[in-house]
Amino acid sequence: MPETTRSSATHHVTITLLGQSYQVPCQPEEQVLLLEAVALLNQQLEATRAGGRTIGKERTALMVAVNLAADLQRARQELQARDDQLDAVEARLRWLVDMGKGAE
């Protein structure tokens, strides 16, 4: 379980990735998000390492980083597509409302 320490102005969380501990500064309100991100990263790192081929920690971390960045990019593209769809629906609704106002 990650440890947390607090100095007078900075909040730090101790995380462990691939057996190495790191002190990571974060805002107290973002600690849960950070710990969820670390859990996801650890899950991906372990899955990559369990994939059979033995590769170094650095290469494993880079492979996982690239895969997570690709996942993020896909999510952004999906979000943009949904925003575009909502904009189109909004425009259609405005047009229908304007048409209804003209019929009165």
Secondary structure as the mmCIF struct_conf table of DSSP 4:
data_model
#
loop_
_struct_conf.conf_type_id
_struct_conf.id
_struct_conf.beg_label_comp_id
_struct_conf.beg_label_asym_id
_struct_conf.beg_label_seq_id
_struct_conf.end_label_comp_id
_struct_conf.end_label_asym_id
_struct_conf.end_label_seq_id
STRN STRN1 GLU A 3 ARG A 6
BEND BEND1 SER A 8 ALA A 9
STRN STRN2 HIS A 11 LEU A 17
TURN_TY1_P TURN_TY1_P1 LEU A 18 GLY A 19
STRN STRN3 GLN A 20 PRO A 25
HELX_RH_3T_P HELX_RH_3T_P1 PRO A 28 GLU A 30
HELX_RH_AL_P HELX_RH_AL_P1 GLN A 31 ARG A 49
TURN_TY1_P TURN_TY1_P2 ALA A 50 GLY A 51
BEND BEND2 GLY A 52 ARG A 53
HELX_RH_AL_P HELX_RH_AL_P2 LYS A 57 ALA A 103
#
